[in-house]
Amino acid sequence: MSGRLPVVGGLAGGVGTTTVARALHGRDLGRVCGPDLLPDVVVTRDTAAGLAAAALVAPAPGPGAPVLVLHPGTADPDGIDADAAGPGWAAVVALPAVPGWARSADPWSDAAGVLTRPGPSAAVRRYADAIGRIVTALTTSGRLDRPLTPAGVGGLRPMRGVLAVPTGPVR
């Protein structure tokens, strides 16, 4: 990826924000709130409630939109109504479940290596393909070539206190 590191935030706790941030080698913003400043990648569950939460913060259609990632509640992401997430997302990517990570001693390290050393399982290969679609959407949109700036007053902020997010170029 070019430009700065991607910033990843979740619309609720436990939606897979850290796992996605590690897979993208990005910055983990944790749980976020408010529609004024969306991180580069927004993570929510692939449930009706998760899609409704995404629709509440969905950006207006236009260039440089963030990517919405749907964390799996089931092993099969087919049948998800991505239109329910609202308009304006650069892409809506449904992640497949990786059952082995639930038993892993360090699933975040497993996720961090998914693009550089995909595992032998079909689930890990599908997860790597989905992460690749996120990278493609971010790269194509040019979003990472611009600093992450608020669209208005009181932008999207982490729920757990203040977190400085470097927005300069990757060195």
N, C-alpha and C positions, 0 to 999 in steps of 0.2 A: 504494500500500500504506500502511496505517496503522501506527502504532507505530514500532518501531525498524527499521533496515535488516536484511534477511535475511542470515544467516550461511550460507556454502556451504562444504562440505568434501567431499573425495573419499576413497574407500576404497582408492585406489592412485594412483600417479603417472600422468599422461598420460590421465586419464579425462575431461577436459573441465571440471574444476572452475573454472578461471579463466574460461573462455568463458561458463559458466553464471552465475558471479558477475557478470561484466561485463554480461551480458544483463539480469540482475535489478537491476543497480546496487547490488549487495550487497557484503558483506565476504567476501574469499577467505581461508579458513582453511588452504588447501592440503591436504596429505594428513593424514588423521586416523586414530586408532586407539582402540579400546575402546568399549564400548556404554553407558557411564554418562551421557555427555552428548553427544547427537547434535545437530549443527547443524540449522538449519531446513531445509536442503536437503542431501541426501546424494547424491553422484554416483558411479556405478560404470559399468562397461561392460555392454553388453547380451549378455554371454556367460554360459555356465553357471558359470564361475568368479566372474564379477561378481555374479551372482544369489546364489551360495553365500556370498560375502563379505557381501552385504546381509542375508541370512538370519541370519548370525552376530550382527549388531548390531541386528536388527529390534526396534523397541520393542514393548512390550505394547500391545494395543489400548486406546484411550482418547482423550480429547479432547486437542487441541493437539499431535498427532503431527507428526513431520517428513515432508517429501515426499522420495520416492526418485526420482532421475532416472537413466534409463538412457541412457548415451552410445552412439551408434551405432557398431557395428563394420561394418555394411553400410548400403547406401543405403535399405533397406526394413525398418523396425522391426516389421512385421507378424509374427505368429507367436511373439512373446516371451511366455514363461510368467511373467507377473507374480506368480502365486501362489508361485513358487519363491523369491521375495524375502522371504518370511516375512510374518507378520501385523503389523498395527499402524501401517502407513504411512498418512498422511492421503491420499496418492495415489501412484500409480506412473506416471510420465510417461516415455514413450519419445521421445527426441529424434530427429528425422530428420537424416540427413547433409546438409550443405550443401557440395557438391563445390567450389564457387568459393572457399570460405574456405581451402582447401589451397593455392591459388595467390595468395591475397591478401597484400599487403605488411603489413597490420595486421588480422588476423582478429578480434582482441579489440575493436578499435574498431568493426568491422562488427557484432559481436555486441552491443556496447553500444547501438547504434542500432536494433536489430531491432524494438523495440516502438514507437519514435517515428518511424522512417522505413523501414518495411518495403521491401525491394527488389523489383524486378519479377519475380524468379525465383520459381517455384512452391516450390522448396526453402526459400527464405528465408521465404516466407509460412507454410509448414508449421512451420518452426522458431519463428516468432513466435506461431503458434497454440499450440504446445506450451509456450512460456514463459508465455503467457497462462493455460494450465491450471495451471501451478505457482503463479502469482500468485493465482489464484482459490482454490486449495486452502489456501494460506497465509492469505489474508484470511478465508476462511470459518471456518477453525479457530480464529482469534483468537490463533494462536501468536505473532505479532509484537507483540501487546499486552502480553506478559509478558517479563520478562528471561530471558535464556538462563542457566539455572542447572543445576548437576550434580544427577543423581538419586542419587548416592552418592559415595563417596570415589574419587579417581583418575579423574575424568571423561575424556571424549574430548579429546585434546590434539593439537596440530599435531605432525607428525613432525620438522619443521625448527625446533626450538627453541621459545621462548616467544613467543606473539603475543597482545597485549592486544586483546580484542574488546569495543569499546564496546557497551553494551546499553541505553543510555538512549533516550529518544524522539528521533525524527528532527526536526531543526530546520531 
